[in-house]
Amino acid sequence: MYLSLAGQRAPWRNRGAASVPFRLSPVIVWLGIVSLLTDVSSEAVAAVLPVYLTGALGLSILAYGFLDGLQQGISAVIRIAAGWTSDTLDRPKWVAAAGYGLSMAARAGLLLSASVGAVASVITLDRIGKGIRTAPRDALITTAAQPEHLARSFGVHRMLDTVGATAGPLLAFGILLVIPQGYSTVFVFSLGAAILGVAVMVLLVPNLRTRQAAGRSEPAVPQSEPGGPAQAPLPRPTRRQALRELNTPTVRRLLLAAGVLSLLSVGDGFLYLLLLTSGGFNPVWFPLLFVGTNAAYLLLAIPLGRAADRWGRKKVFLLGHVGLLAAYACAGFGGLGATLMCLFALGAFYAATDGVLAALMGGLVPARVRATGIAAAQTVVAVGRLLASSLFGVLWYTLGPETALWTAAATLAAVLPGAAWLIRSASTRKPVPADAAETAQ
C-alpha cells in the first residue's frame, strides 16, 4: 500500500513527523499522474489564453480582468456542494471523476469557440469541473496519506501536478514556435491530454472510503484490496452536523485569514502581461513565463510540504504570502533579472500555500466532513481571487499597471500581520482519538 521513503531524524524536527518514516501511497502517485495529464491540458490553454484573448480576439484589459476572475473564481459556486456530495455518498473518486470529465468536455468546446462569449462559456464549464474535482481529490489524498506527513504527501502530489503544469506551457510554446497563431493546434493537444487524465482516474485510482478510514491510525485501503481490515464506517453527517463541525473558532479564523489574503492575490496573467510589456519580450515567449513559475513550484513543492509538517503548516502558509509580496516587487521593477526572480517567488508562493492550506484544513476537521471542509477553504480562496482579479483589472485601467501593482503589494504587506494573528490559535486536530470518539457516539 505504501512506498517507504524514510528520512533522517533531527532534534529540531516535529516529533510526530520525525518518528514515523514517510511512506508514499500509490493512490497519491496515481492521483498525481491524473493531475499531471490534466495540467498539461489546462496549462497549455492557460499559457496562450491571455495573448489569445487580448490579441487574437481583441479583448480589452477590463474584459480580460473579468474573464481572469471568472477563471479563478467560478468554481467557488460548486466546491462546497461537491465536497458535501463526496462526504455524503462516500464516493470521492467518482465525484472527482465527474469533475475531470466536465473539464475534458470544455477542452472539446474550446475547439468550436470563436468569440469572447463562447470562450467565457467554455471557461465557466472548465472551472465548474475543477470545482467539482478538487475537494474530493484532496480528500482522497488526505485519506491515503499518513497524518504525520500530510503536507509532504500533498507536496508529492503537487510536484507531479506541476510537472504537467510545466509541460503544458512548453507544449504551447513549441506549437506556436512552429505554427504562429496555431491556437487551435494547442487546443487539440490539450483535449488529448485531458482524455488520458480521465482514463487514468476512472481505470486506475481506487475509491477510498473516507468514513470507513476514520478512526484508524493507518490510512485507508480500498475495500477490494485483499487483506484490507474490516471496519465499520462512520454514519453520514447531516447538514446540521457538518455545519457544526465546520463552525468552530479555529476553522473560522483560518477561513477568514485565507479569504483576506486571497483578495490580494493578483492573477498570474496580469503579472505576466506586465512582465511582457515592461521587459519588451516578444509575445511568442509568453508561455515560458508559466514554465518558469511552474518549474519553481516543481522544485519547492516537496521541500516546503516537508517543512510545513515539521516546522508548522501555518508558518509556511504565511511565508508563502511573503513570497507573493516579493513577486509583486520584482514584477514592479521589470527587466530580465527581476522577471526570473518574480517567477521563482511566485512558484514559491504556490508551493507554500496550495497543498499546505488543504493539509491545514484536513487536520482541523473530522474525517466524515473532510471534503466539505477542504472545499470550504478552497471556495473562500476562489471567491477572493475572483474579486481580486476583477478589482485589479479596474485598478490597471484607472491607475496604470505599475501603480495598481504597488497598491496591491502595499496592501498585502499591511494585512499580513493581521492574518498571522488570525490563524495563530488554529491547532491541528489529532485524527485518531477524535474520529474514534465520533465512531463511539
N, C-alpha and C positions, 0 to 999 in steps of 0.2 A: 504493500500500500504506500510505502514511503521510500524515498531515496535519501540515504544518510549523507548529510553534509556537515558533520560535526566540526566545530571551530575550537580554538584555544581559549582558555579562560583567562581573565584578567581581573585584578582586585577591584577596579573601578566600575565594572560592569554590573548591570542589574542582575541580582542574584537568580531570579527565575529564568531569565533568558540565558544566563551563562551556565546554569546547572543542567539544562536539558539540551542534548545535541539537536542540531537543526536537521530535520528530515523533511524532504520535499515530496509532497504528494503528487502522484502522476495526474490527479484530477486538475491540479493547478497548472501543470505543464500543458495538458490538452486545452484548458481554457485560455492559456497564453497563446497557443497556436491559433485558436479561433480568433482571438483579438488581433493577433499578428496579421492574419489574412484580411480581417475586416478593416484594419487600419491601413493596409496597403490600398484598399478600395477607397476608404473615406478620405485619407490624407492626399492621395493623388488628385482627387477632386478639389479638396480644400486648398491645395497648393496653387491651383490655377484660378480658383473662383474669384478672388479679389480683382485680378487683372482681367479676367473674362467678363466680369460684371461691369467694371468701370471702363474697360477698353472696348471689348467687342460689342457689348450691349449698351454702352454709353450711360451707365448708371451714375447719378450724382453721389457725392460723398455722404449727403444726408440719407439718401435711399440706401446706400451701402451700410451705413450705421444701423438702420432699421433691420436690414436683412442679416447683418452680422449678429445683432442682438437676437433675432429670431433663431438663427442657427445655434446660438449659445443657450437660449432660454426656453424654447418652445417645448422641450422635453419635460419641463417642470410641471406641465399640466397633467402629465400621466405617470410620473415617477412614483408618487405615493400610492396611487391606485395599483400600479404594477407590483410594488413591494407588498402591499396588503394582499393582493391576489396570490402571490407566491407563498406568503406565510399561511394563508387560509387553506389553499389547496395542498400545500407542502409538496409542490412540484416546481421547484425553482428552475430546473433545466428547461422545461417546456415553455414556461413563461419567457425565459431569456431567448429561447429559440424563436419564439414568435416575434420578438423584437428584432433579432438578426434578419428574419425573413422580410419584415417590413422595410428595413434599410436596403436589402437586396432589391426589392421591388422599386425603391426610389432610384437606385442606380440605373435600372432599365428605363424609368420615366425620364431621367436626365437626357437620355439619347434623343427623346422626342420633344424636348423643351427648347424653344427658340425665342422666348420672350421673358421679360422680367417676372411677370405674373406666374408663368409656368415654372420658372426656376424657383420662385418663392414657394410654390405648392410642393415641389419635389423636396426642397429643403425641409419643409414642415413635416412631410412624411418620414424623411430620414431621421429627423430629430425625435419624432414620436417613437420610432423604432429604437433609437438609443435610450430614450426614457424608459421604455418597457424592459430592455435587456439589462441595464446597468446594475440596478439593485439586486435582482435575483442572482446575477452572475457573481457579484461581490459577496452575497450571502453564501453561495456555493464555496467560494474561496475561504471565507471565514469558517465554515463548517469543516472543510478539509484540512485547514491549517492547524498547527499547534498553537494554543493560546499564547505561549511564551514567545513565539516568533511570528506573531500575526502580521506586524508591519513588514517584516522581512519577506514573508510569503507574498504579501501584496507587491513588494518590490520586485520579486521574481516575475510575477505576472505582468507588472507594468513594464519590466525590461523587455519581455517578449512582445508585449503590445507596442512598445516603442521601436523595436526592430522593424515592425510593419509601418509604423508612423514615419520612420526614416526612409524606408524603401519606397513608400508611396510617392513622396515628392521627387525622389531620384528618378523614378519611373516617368513621372510627368515631365521632368526636366529633359530626360533623354528623348522622349517623344517630341517635345516642342523644338528641341535642337535639330532633330532630323526632319520634322514636319512642322514648319512655322504655322501658327494658327490651327494646329491639329488638336483642338479641344475635344472633338468627337472621338478621336482615337484614344485619348486619355480616358474618356467615359466608358469606352468598350472594355479596355483592360480593367478598369475599376469594377465593372459588372462581373467579369470573370473571377476576380479575387473574392468578391462578395459571395458568389455561388459556392466556391470552395470552402469558405468560412462556415456557411450554413451547413454544408455537408459534414464537416468535421464535428460541429456542435451536435447534430442530430445522431450521427452514427457512432461517435467515439466518447463523448462526455457522459458519464453516468449521472443519474438523477439522485444526488444525495438528499436525504430527507432531514431537513433542519430540526424538526421537532423530535424525531427519533434519536438524533445525535445529542440532544440536550441532556445535561446531567452526567455526561461521561468525561473522564479525564483525557481520553484519546479522541481524536477527530473521527467523524463517522465514516463508515464504509457503506457501499451500496448494498441494498438488500439482496441483490442477486449474487454477491460475491461469496464464494464458498468459504465457510469458516467464520463468516461475519457473526458477531454475537447477537443474540436475540435481545430486543429492547422494546419497552412499551413507549409509544410516542406520547408527547405532551398533548393535552386537549387543544383544539383550535381556539385561539383567542377571539373573544368578542370585540366589537369595535370599542366598547367602553373600556375593556381591559387593556386593549392596545393603547388607547389614548392615555390611560392611567400610567402605563409603563413608560410612555414617552414624555409625559408631562411631569418631569422631575426637575429640580433646580439645576443639576449638572447638565442635563440634556438641553434645557432651555438656554443656559449660558453658552454652551458650545454652539448651538444653532444661531444665537444672536451674534456671537463673535464671527462665525463663518459668514453670516449674511452681510455684516457690515464690511468685512474685508473684501468680499466678492463685489460689492458695489464700487470698489476702487480698482477692480481688475480690468484694465483696458484690453480689448480683444487683440489677439496676436496680429490679425490682419492690419489693424491700424498701425501698430508698431512697425510692421514690415513695409507698409506703404511709406511711412515716414523715413525709414532707413533707406528705402529705394530712392526717394526724391533727394534726401539730404546727402546721400553718398554718390549720387549721379550714376547709379548702376543701370545697365541695360535690363529691361523687363524680362528678358529671357532667363536671367539669373534669379528671378524672384522665387521659384520653387526651392532653391538652395538655402534660402533663409529658414524655411521649415526644416530642412535637413539639419542645419546647424543646431537649432533648438532641440530637435529630437535626438541628435547624437549626444548632446549634453545630458538629456533625460536618460538615455540608454546607459551612459556611464555611471550615473549617480543614483539610479532607482534602487538598486540593491544596497549599496553602502548607506544611503540615507534611511532606507527602511530598517536596516540593521541598527543604525544609530538611534532611530526612534524607539525600538524595542528596548535598547539598553540604557539610554540616557533620558528617555521621556518623549512620548509622541507629541505632547503639547508644545514642548520646546522646539522640536524640529518643525512642526507645523507653523509656528510663529517665525522661525528663522527663514522658512521658505518665503514668507512675505517680505522679509528684508532683502532676499534675492530679487523679488519682483521690483522693489524700490530701486535696487541697483540697475536693473534692466531699464527702467524708465530714465534714470540718469544717463546711462550710456546712449540710449536712443536719442536723448535730447542733444547730446554733443555731436553725434554723427561722425562719419569717417570710417575707414576700414577697421582700425583697431577697436574703436568703440562699438562697431557693428558686431565683431566677433565676441566681445565681452558681453554685449547685450544678449546675444543668442545663448551664451553659456549661462548667464544669470537667469534667463527665462526658463531654460531647461532645468536648472536647479530648483526654481520655484515649483514647477510641476512635480518634480521628483520628491520634493519635501512636503507636498500638500495633497496630491491626488489620492494615492493609496493610503497615506497616513490618516487623512480625515475619515476614510472608510474604516480603517482599523480602530481609530478613536471611538467612533460611534458603535462599531461592532463590539467593543469592550464595555460600553456603557449600558447596553440594553440586553434584556433576556433573549435567549435563542429563539423563542417562539415568535418574537416580533422583530427579528434581526433585519430581515429585508426591508420592513417598513421603516425601521429606524435609520438604516443606511440611506433609504430613498428620501427620508425627510431631510437629512443633511445635504444630499445631492440636489434636492429641489430648492433649498434655500440658496445654495451656490448658483444654481442655474438661473433662478429669478434675479439674483443680484447681478449676474453677468449680462442678462438681458437688458436690465435697466442701465447698467454701466456702459454698454456699447451704444445704446440709443442716446444717452446723455453725452457721451464723448463725441458722437457724431455731430451733435448740436454745438458743443464747445469748439470742435475743429472748424466748423463752418463760421462761427461768430468771432472767435478769438484767434484763429490760426492754429496750425498743428503744434508748433513748439510751445506756445502759451498754454494750450489745452493740456499738453503732456506734463508740463511743470506744475500746473494746477493740480492734476491728479496725483503727482508724486508728493507734493507738499501735503495734501490732504491725507494720503496714505501714511506718511510719516507721523502726522498728528494723531491718527486714530490707533496706531499700533500699540502704544502703551495701554490704552483702554481695552483693546481686545485681549491683551495678555492678562489683564486683571480679571476679565470676564471668565476666562477658561481656567484660571488658576485653581479653582476649587473642584474642577471636574476630576473624578478619580475613576480608575479602571475597575469595572465590575469583575469580581472573581467568578468565572463561569461555572466551576464545578459545584461549590456549595449552593450558590444562588439558584441555579437551574434545578439542582437536585431537590431543593426545598420546594420549588414550584411543582415538581412531579408528585411530591408527597401531599400537596394541598388538594 
